[in-house]
Amino acid sequence: MSKATVVAALQLCATPNMDDNLDTTEHLAQRAREAGAEVIMLPEAFAFIGPDREKQQILEPLPEGGPILERCQRLARDLACPLILGGFHEQGPEPGRSYNTCVHLDALGEVVASYRKIHLFDVSLDDGTRLFESRGTAPGEHVVTTDLPFGKLGLTVCYDMRFPYLYQALVNEGAVAITIPSAFTATTGKAHWHVLLRARAIETQCHVIAPAQHGNHYGKRTSYGHSLIVDPWGEIVAEHAEGDGFALGLIDPERVRSVRKQLPSLEHRTTIA
């Protein structure tokens, strides 16, 4: 049976130095576990943010993996705790292409589920930020949920949050919580981060867990931070605003049932001609 579960949303600043990034991830995960986390969620691109030509050298197939996955699997076993690897650099369908993949490892380090990011971030912002994710990343095609102690978790990644139909599909699959691991740009974060995450929680009447990257990664690439946990009423129950750390919050399936009973908007959905 599902039960209330303490979840941590980690926040870090990944750089092109993969070993340092994984050291930081392990340190934060250990701290979160000591603070009572029963499930630990990592941000998008936790192992590496850097030039695409360098990223191509660290891609790993799933579920076989390589050095990055092996370290994460060992961490899950050492902590006896499920991990959600927010954005794993998975080997893609052809040379020079990868998938941006959210991976669920159980407490034994086994790959339970993986979701390939569907919506890819291609933008040119007024502040000079130019990101074209689709040049080196292939899109996923499938909606994915996975089982955790609190119930079903919907898996998404960052830019997905701008597309509400994906989250409605996850509710249809039984999700009571949704993870949105991100490396949200500083410019769009200031304008849209909090409102979009709260909107997704309110629309789906799910908990939303959003582990985030923060700070300057390399060159002009900078992320907003503000890792959040939002309840099904849209209230922010935990936030880690700046710097390395984590947000810690309770994911309670009873809270989901209560909100959905009080305001049964999901039952009122209809098809529009």
C-alpha positions in Angstrom: 0.0 0.0 0.0 1.2 3.5 -0.7 2.3 5.6 2.2 3.5 9.1 3.0 7.2 9.3 2.0 9.9 11.9 2.7 11.6 13.0 -0.6 14.6 15.1 -1.3 15.1 17.3 -4.4 18.8 17.9 -4.8 20.3 21.1 -6.2 23.9 21.5 -7.6 25.9 23.3 -10.2 27.2 20.8 -12.8 30.2 21.7 -14.9 32.3 20.0 -17.6 34.2 18.2 -14.7 32.2 14.9 -14.4 34.1 13.5 -11.4 33.5 16.7 -9.4 29.8 16.6 -10.3 29.4 13.0 -9.2 31.3 13.7 -6.0 29.0 16.6 -5.2 25.9 14.5 -6.0 27.1 11.7 -3.7 27.8 14.2 -0.9 24.4 15.9 -1.2 22.6 12.5 -1.4 24.3 11.3 1.8 23.3 14.5 3.6 19.7 14.2 2.3 19.5 10.6 3.5 20.8 11.6 6.9 18.1 14.2 7.0 15.4 11.6 6.6 14.9 11.3 2.8 13.4 8.0 1.7 13.6 8.8 -2.0 16.3 11.1 -3.5 15.8 13.0 -6.8 18.6 14.5 -8.9 18.4 17.4 -11.3 18.7 17.3 -15.0 22.2 16.8 -16.4 23.6 16.1 -12.9 26.7 14.4 -14.2 27.8 16.9 -16.8 27.0 20.3 -18.3 29.5 21.4 -20.9 30.3 21.5 -24.7 28.4 18.9 -26.7 31.6 17.5 -28.2 32.7 16.6 -24.6 29.3 15.2 -23.7 29.5 12.8 -26.6 32.5 11.2 -24.9 30.5 10.2 -21.7 27.3 8.8 -23.2 26.2 5.4 -21.8 23.7 2.9 -23.0 20.8 1.9 -20.8 20.2 -0.4 -19.0 23.8 -1.6 -19.3 25.4 1.7 -18.3 29.0 2.5 -17.7 31.0 4.4 -15.1 28.4 7.1 -14.4 25.5 4.6 -14.0 27.7 2.3 -11.9 28.5 5.1 -9.4 24.8 5.9 -9.1 23.9 2.3 -8.6 26.5 2.0 -5.9 25.2 5.1 -4.3 21.6 3.7 -4.2 22.9 0.5 -2.6 25.0 2.3 -0.1 22.1 4.5 1.0 19.5 1.7 0.7 17.4 4.3 -1.1 15.7 4.7 -4.5 17.3 7.4 -6.7 15.7 9.3 -9.6 18.5 10.3 -11.9 16.9 13.5 -13.3 18.7 13.8 -16.6 21.0 11.0 -17.6 23.1 11.3 -20.8 22.0 8.2 -22.6 23.6 6.9 -25.8 21.3 7.8 -28.6 20.0 6.1 -31.7 22.9 7.2 -33.9 26.5 8.6 -33.5 26.4 12.2 -32.3 22.9 11.9 -30.8 21.9 11.2 -27.2 18.7 11.0 -25.2 18.0 13.2 -22.1 16.7 10.4 -19.9 15.1 10.4 -16.4 16.0 7.0 -14.7 14.5 5.3 -11.7 17.0 3.2 -9.7 15.6 1.1 -6.8 17.4 0.7 -3.5 19.4 -2.2 -5.0 20.6 -0.1 -7.8 18.5 -1.8 -10.5 17.1 0.2 -13.4 13.3 0.1 -12.8 12.1 2.7 -15.4 13.5 5.3 -17.8 11.8 8.2 -19.6 13.4 10.0 -22.6 12.6 13.7 -22.6 10.0 14.4 -25.3 10.1 18.2 -25.6 13.5 19.6 -26.6 14.7 23.1 -25.7 15.5 25.2 -28.8 15.6 28.9 -27.9 17.4 32.1 -28.6 16.8 34.6 -25.7 17.3 38.3 -25.6 20.0 37.9 -22.9 22.2 36.1 -25.4 21.3 32.6 -24.3 21.2 30.3 -27.3 20.4 26.6 -26.7 19.5 24.1 -29.4 19.0 20.8 -27.6 17.6 19.1 -30.7 21.0 19.4 -32.5 22.5 16.7 -30.4 19.6 15.1 -28.6 16.8 12.8 -29.9 13.3 13.2 -28.5 11.5 10.4 -26.6 8.1 9.2 -27.5 6.5 7.6 -24.5 4.7 8.7 -21.3 6.3 6.9 -18.3 5.3 6.3 -14.7 7.0 4.2 -12.1 6.1 2.9 -8.6 7.5 4.3 -5.4 6.4 3.9 -1.8 4.0 6.9 -2.1 2.4 5.5 -5.3 2.9 6.2 -9.0 5.5 8.9 -10.0 5.3 10.5 -13.4 8.6 11.1 -15.0 9.3 14.3 -17.0 12.3 16.6 -17.6 12.6 20.4 -17.5 11.1 22.0 -20.8 8.4 19.3 -20.6 6.7 21.5 -18.0 5.5 23.9 -20.6 3.2 21.3 -22.2 0.2 20.5 -19.9 -1.1 17.7 -22.0 1.8 15.5 -21.0 0.9 15.9 -17.3 -2.7 15.1 -17.9 -1.6 11.9 -19.6 0.5 11.1 -16.5 -2.6 11.6 -14.3 -4.5 9.2 -16.6 -1.8 6.7 -15.9 -2.4 7.0 -12.1 0.3 9.5 -11.1 0.0 11.0 -7.6 3.4 12.8 -7.9 5.4 14.1 -10.8 9.1 14.9 -11.0 10.4 17.7 -13.1 14.2 17.7 -12.8 15.6 20.8 -14.5 18.4 23.0 -15.6 16.2 26.0 -16.1 17.9 29.1 -17.5 18.2 32.1 -15.1 16.2 34.4 -17.4 13.2 32.1 -17.9 13.5 30.9 -14.3 12.9 34.4 -12.9 9.8 34.8 -15.0 8.2 31.3 -15.2 9.7 28.7 -12.8 7.5 29.0 -9.8 4.3 29.8 -11.7 4.7 26.8 -14.1 5.5 24.3 -11.4 2.5 25.5 -9.2 0.3 25.4 -12.3 1.2 21.8 -13.1 0.5 20.8 -9.5 -2.9 22.5 -9.4 -4.0 21.2 -12.8 -3.0 17.6 -12.1 -3.7 17.7 -8.3 -0.4 15.9 -7.9 2.7 16.6 -5.8 5.4 18.2 -8.0 9.1 17.6 -7.2 11.5 19.8 -9.1 15.3 19.2 -8.4 17.2 22.0 -10.1 20.6 23.1 -11.3 21.9 26.5 -10.1 24.7 28.9 -11.0 27.2 29.3 -13.8 28.1 26.0 -15.5 30.5 27.1 -18.2 30.7 30.1 -20.6 27.3 31.9 -20.4 25.3 28.9 -19.4 23.6 29.7 -16.1 20.7 28.0 -14.3 18.1 29.5 -11.9 18.1 27.1 -9.0 15.1 27.2 -6.6 14.5 23.4 -6.2 10.9 23.1 -5.2 8.4 20.6 -3.8 4.8 21.6 -4.4 1.7 20.0 -3.0 -1.5 19.1 -4.9 -3.2 22.4 -3.9 -0.3 24.4 -5.4 1.3 25.3 -2.1 5.2 25.3 -2.0 6.1 23.1 0.9 9.9 23.2 0.4 12.3 25.3 -1.5 16.1 25.5 -1.8 16.7 28.8 -3.4 20.5 29.2 -4.0 23.7 27.1 -3.8 24.2 23.4 -3.4 21.7 21.7 -1.1 18.3 20.1 -1.2 14.6 20.6 -0.6 13.0 18.1 1.7 9.3 17.4 1.8 6.6 14.8 2.5 4.8 13.2 -0.5 1.4 12.1 0.9 -1.1 10.1 -1.2 -3.8 10.9 1.3 -3.3 14.6 0.6 -3.8 13.9 -3.1 -7.0 12.0 -2.4 -8.3 14.9 -0.1 -7.6 17.6 -2.7 -9.2 15.6 -5.5 -12.3 14.9 -3.4 -12.6 18.6 -2.3 -12.2 19.9 -5.8 -13.0 17.1 -8.3 -11.7 19.0 -11.4 -10.1 15.9 -12.9 -13.6 14.3 -13.0 -14.9 17.3 -14.9 -12.6 17.0 -17.9 -14.3 16.6 -21.2 -13.5 16.4 -24.9 -13.7 19.6 -26.9 -14.8 19.3 -30.5 
